[in-house]
Amino acid sequence: MLNSCNFSFGEGMEVNGKDDDLKTPLLQPSDAVILDIKSVPSVNQGIKTITFKIGGIECASCSSSIESLLLDLNGVQSAIVSALQGQAVVKYTPELVGIKAIKETVEDAGFEVNDFSDQDIAVCRLKIKGMMCTSCSESVERALLMVEGVKKAVVGLALEEAKINYDPNIINPNQIIEAIEDSGFGADLIGSGNNGNKVHIKLEGIVTSQDMTGIKNSLESLNGVNDVEIDTEGCKVTVEYDPDVTGGRSIIRFIQESGTHYQASLYIPERRNESEKSHEIKIYRNQFLWSCLFSVPLLMFSMVLPMIPPYGNWLSYKVHNMLTVGMLLRWILCTPVQFIIGKRFYVGSYHALRRKSANMDVLVALGTNAAYFYSVYTLIKALISDTFEGQDFFETSTMLISFILLGKYLESIAKGKTSDALAKLTDLAPDTACLLTMDDSGNTVSETEINSQLIQKNDILKIFPGAKFPVDGVVIDGHGYVNESMITGEAIPVAKSPGDRVIGGTVNENGCLLIKATHIGSETALSQIVQIVEAAQLARAPVQKLADQISRFFVPAVVAAAFVTWLAWFIPGTLGIYPKSWIPEAMDEFELALQFGISVLVVACPCALGLATPTAVMVATGKGATQGVLIKGGNALEKAHKVNTIVFDKTGTLTVGKPEVVSDVLFSEIEMDEFCNIAIAVEANSEHPIAKAVVEHAKNKITNREPQTGTGSVVKDFTVHPGAGVGCTVGDKTVLVGNKKLMRLSNVAVDVKVENYFLENEKLARTCVLVAVDGKVAGGFAVTDPVKPEAAQVVGYLRSMNINSIMVTGDNWSTATAIAKEVGIEHVFAEIDPLGKADRIKDLQARGKIVAMVGDGINDSPALVAANVGMAIGAGTDVAIEAADIVLIKSNLEDVITAIDLSRKTISRIHLNYVWALGYNVLGMPVAAGVLFPFTGIRLPPWLAGALMAASSISVVCSSLLLQTYKKPFTYNK
């Protein structure tokens, strides 16, 4: 079986199995003896081969000793070590020996194996339950990283998810879940491998569990099936497949044909995220309502009715000694809230303390228990004494829990809205599609409506006007306009004709189109966008480190502050340092000090601090995706706001990247129509981009719009002159099409008029194509790669943002200078190769510049990697450009401004979130500690402190949600 881990994201992203962490320096030749590992399945069943390089081999005896040590390992089939290359090839059985043991054996022998990384890595995503603050997410990460076999773990507090890279030979997802549960949190498997290429099937006709096992074995033998999971109780099967080999329809048909009594149909499971989020909201709501059922009457009995005589007099009736009806009722009402509804805080505290850490649960449990058990003490004292007069705090404990649950309920509702943009992207693809069955002649045999999840590669689909494209594909018939704004952000519909690509989720505005499906499941642009955004939301931004550092010592500091507060009020009160008049009626020094201490405990809880960064990153990355800007994580989002220098590539970035004829001229008596027809006849045989531009221009230039046909246009003896042009015979004429070099090689005279034409166009960064007929230059075309219309305005706007623009290109100096002058760029580096571009960026960085590189993501990958922020111009299905930190889905330079501005707005919002998160603590703690009480009589009751703590979390989430209103700062004015 193949491990499906086509997409895994986070720091050092992996897309389609290719490591995206290209930020590490390239290996030099001298480093070749360190390591280069590839793990591939062997031809033999169950045997794998691993190839790696070893440092420190000096002679043949070294290689022999390593071989013998490796062969002594149980499970190693063969081992060959080359002393010359410093390389080892080991065949082994994974069930008997792991590559970790192979590595340790080599290292124990005294040889160097650096950066050892196995390729047999699987990925799973888990839903984490019970996380309340940053310390919780850190605890989960620590617990995961301590598990043997876990290579990497990223836990997102706002998403409440974890992404784990693990070695399937050592551990499986169930064992990972057990490790999380042992640390005190709940976990459910969201998915493993590539969920985009899975089909869920409901089976009917299953009699015994042996039937399910038989179907599983049959499916596993099917070509293209990678993994099969069965649910015997639900009679369901989940099949992971290779879309290049098979598909959902083929698998269902295979099951139905494998036995006469089996019926298989597509089963669409409920979205886990939505169901779990609604379930979480429902739980908090129900807990809050149950709490209110007890806390509201308790509040009435403790604060309201005693102040409305004679209606509250009955609460003062003594049951026994000094124990009153009111105290007894408050105790009865408080106890279920403290120990049943508030059970979650005890469980969370237990697990946190067991991990030797502290979180919000610890603070709440300490505060509520202090209030509750002191109140029980006063109740017992009143029961056994006939003179004791004391006040209970049962309402403090109950109201505190109620307000915290209300805050969590409102927070969960608000957090659900932070991923709205991502949910909208996910919902773009339609549920059904019209599948055409064609005969050998290309005629339509039938039209069938199928579920979009059953579409297979190379299917022919019919897209009606107003319908959405279910998958990515190529138009094979029809003409129309497609609205791609939901993916690219571009509002103007794009014309589509046969041969044009279409993106799944976009809308066919008019015209009936037939398309061939080319990308399905996880390969579609929409799926890649969603996965990149999900990974970005899960990744932790560097600015989050501040919250992490604060949370590590904040809770212990708060507990210490609360204890000091209690002592600061209790000891002076006992010694009579402050006047007795300060103590409220029916209270003593201990009770007053206790209330201050509990208030400090609760108001200082830093749970909002952990939400400040991830919620803002979630909203920003989702919003960016809807604007056509894919930001790969909080790290890229944070770095982009510091950019002060942008390096642009020329071709395909500042320019359109497609040659275009901008002028034509005749140098002889030939007619323009005849001249164009000759050019069409010759250049139609060439695949060169400039030739295609000449043909397109000539077709539009001729008067009758129809090229001449007949013997006069028959092309013979077509010859290509590399780097110069082409030559042939058209009818009875000898024709040459190319540059001055071709003319000179063919002894065609180039007079002054032609030379001047060349010089004038070279100054304008244009390429001249000459057409010679029977040894004389008949005319020429001026070809250029036009500058994008928005380029000049974008460069000007960047200047207003105090960002300097530089152009780096491999083109010649004259062309580069002309283009730079046209768009307003002052600094140019021309005739630079791809590695030279990276060197220029490093030079800028050495001068203290924070550099962003904008390129097409292919030839510019070294520069994209070298830059602080790499921005790849991408379009259509090429959204997963590995080297870039930010992918601009459209080939529109406006999005460079959008990416930087969105980054600045997001970082500003995160800083504001920190103000909201810490503001309540900074302002609330002194008030809670009683600083104002001696002067104003103002004190902060514990229940009000709990309300403020909840309000801080809600404020942070709502602050992040305001990023949903983000609008582009710049739009090109035509």
C-alpha positions, 0 to 999 in steps of 0.5 A: 500500500502507498502512504497517502501524504500528498499535502501536508502544510505548516512550517516547511510546507509539503505540496504534492509530496515535494518539500517546500522548505527551500529556505535552507542553503543549497548544498555545496559540492564539498557537502556531498559526503554528508547526506542525501537520502531517498527511500523507495519501495523495493520490487520485492514485497515488504522490502525497502531500499534506502540510499544515504551518504556517510561522512568520514569514510577514509578507506575501503576498510571503513566501508567494509566495517559499516557493511558488516555492522549493518548486515548484523542487524536483524531485517537488513537484507543487504548493505553496500557501502562505497568508499569512493562516493561515501554512499550506502545502499541498504535493503531492509524489511521495515517489520524487522528493523527501522531506519532509525536503527540503521542510522544509529548503527552507522553513528555508533561506529563513529561515522557521520550521518547528518540531517537524516530524514526518512521519506516514509512519513504519513500525515494526520489531522486531529480535532483537539478537545478541551483546549482553553488557552495558549498553555493548553495548545503548548501542552498538546504539542509537547505531549505529541513531540514526546511520542516516539515516531512523531516527527512534527506536530503543529497545534492550532488553538483557534482551529482546535486542530493538530497536524501531525507528521509521523512514521507509520512504521512506528506509530499510528493515529490511534496511538497518537490519540491515546497520547493526547488523551493521556495528557488530559485532552480529547482527540478525534481523527479528522482525516489522514492522507489525501482526503481529496482523493477519497470516495465514501461508499454505502453498501447494501446486501452485506450479510456478515462481516466476512462480506466486508472483509472480502470487499476490502480484499477485492478493492485492495487488489484493484489497480489504482486503489491506495487504501481501504477503510471499512465500517462493518457496523455502518456497512460503509467503506472509504477508498483512497485512490489514484485519480490518474488510474481510477475513480469513484464511479469505477470503484462503485461499479467494481463493487457491484459487479463483484457479487450479485447481491451487493449494491453500492452507492455514494455516501457523503459524510457530514462535515465534521468541522461544522457538526463539531462546531455546532455541537460545541456551541450547543454544549456551552449554551446548555451548560450556561442555561443549566447554570442560570437555572441555579444561579438566578434563584441564588442571586435573588435569594442572596442579593435581591430579596434581602433588600426588599422587606418584608418579602425577603424576611423569610430567608432570615428564619433560623433552621438551627442555631445561626443557620438560616433558610437563606444560607441553606438554599444558597448551598443547595443551589450552588453545589450542582453548579460547583461540582456538576456543571463546573466539573470541566474546570476540575478535570482541566485543572487536574490534567494541567497540574499533572503536566506541571503546568497551569491554565485558565481551568486552574485559576477558575477552580482555585477561585470558585473552590476558595469561595465555595469551601469558605462558604461551607465553612461559614455554614458549618460554623453557623450550624454549630454556633449560636453566636456566629455571624458570617457571610457566605459567598455561594453566589460568587462561585455560581455567578463566576461559573455562569459568566465564564460559560456565557463567555465561552458560549459567545466566544465559540459563536464568534470563533465559528465566524472566523473561518467563514471565508474558508467555508465559502471557498469550500462551498463553491464547487457544485454538488452535481454535474452533467456527464456526457457519454460519447461514441467513437465518432464524438457524438453524444450518446447520453447525458447523465446527472452525477454527483461531482465527487464521482467525476473522473479524469478525462470525463466530458462534462456539459456546463450550462449557462449560469452553472458552476464548473465542478472541476478544473478542465479544458474547454473542448467545444463552445464559447462563453464568458466565465466569472472567476471572481470567487477564486481570482477576485477579478470581477470582469468575466473572462472569454473562454473558447476551445483550448482554454482552461477553466477553474472549478467553482467558477461560473459560466455566465453565458454559452453552453460549454463542453469541458474535459476534466483534467484535475479532480479532487485534491488536484483542483485549484479550489482544493489547493487554495483551501488546503493552503489556507487551512495550513496557514490558519494552523501555522503559528506566526512568530508574533505568537511567541509573545503570547506563548512566553507570557502564558508560561509564567502568567498563571503562576504569577497570577496565583502568587499575586492573588495570594499576596493580595489576600495577605496584604488585606488580611494581615493589616486588617487583623492588626488593625492597620486600616479602620474597621469602617472599611470592612462591609457589614456582615464581613470580617477581615478574612472574608474581605481579603478573600474576595479581593484574592478571588477577584485577582485570580479570575480577572487576570486569566490570560485566555484571551491572549492565546486567541489574539494571533490565531484568530486574526491570522485565520480571518486574514488568510481566509479574506486574502484567499477570496481576494486572490492572495494566498498567504502560506501561514502566519510567518509569511503574513508577519514578514510581509508587513516589514517589506521596504524593497520589492524586486520585480522580475520582468517577463511575465511579471511586469510584462504580459509574457506574451509577444504582441505585434505593435507595428508593421511597415512595408519597404517595397511595392508589395501590397499589405494583404499579399505581405500579410498572407506571405507572413501567415503562410510561413509563420504558421509552420513555426511554434515560436511565440513570436511567429504566433504573434505575427500570424495573429497580427497578420490575420487581423491586418488583411482587408478581406480577413481570409488568407489566400489559398491555392497553389500560390500559398503552398509552402515548400522546403521549410527550413529553421535557422536557429537564433535567426528565423525561418526560410521556405518557398511560398508558391514561386517566391523565396521567402525569409522571415527573421532578424538582421542576422538571417538577412546577412547570412542569406546575403539580403541587403539591409539598407539605411531605412531598415537599419533606422527601423531597427534602431528606433524599435530597439530603443522602445524595447521591441524586437524586429522581424523582417520579411524578405521576398526573392532576396529583397526586404519587403517589410517588417513587424515590431514585436514586443512583450507589452507592459501590464497596464497596471504596472506603472500605477502599482509601482507609483502606489508602492512608492507612496507606501515607502517601498522601493521597486527594483527590476531584475531580469535576464533580458538585455540592458536596452530592453530592461531600461526601456521597460523600467522607464515605462513603469517608473522603476529607477534601479535595474539589474539586467542580463542576470541569470536565476542564481544571479537574481538570488545574489542581488537579493542577498546583497540588498538584504546585507544592506539592511533591506527587507526584500520581497521578490515578485516572479513567475515562480518557475525560473525565479524560484532561487530568488523567491527562496532567497527573499524575505518574502517570495510572491509568485505570480500564478494563475489557474491550476498553478496555485501551489507554487512551492518556492513562494510564501505568497501566491498571487492567483491572478497575474495582476500586480495589484495583488502585490499591494493587497498582500502587503497592505493586508499583512500590515492591517493584520499585524496592526490588528494583532497588536490591537488584540493584545491591547484588548487581551491584556488591557482587562488584566492590566486595568482590572488587576489593580481594581480587583486587588482593592487599590481603589477601595480605600479611596472610593469604596470601589471593589470588583466582586469575583463574579464581575471579574469573571464577566470581565475575563469573558469579555476580554476573549469576546473582544479579541475575537470580535476585533479579529472579525473586523478584518472581514471588512477589509477592502483592497487599498488600490484598484487599477484605473484604466 
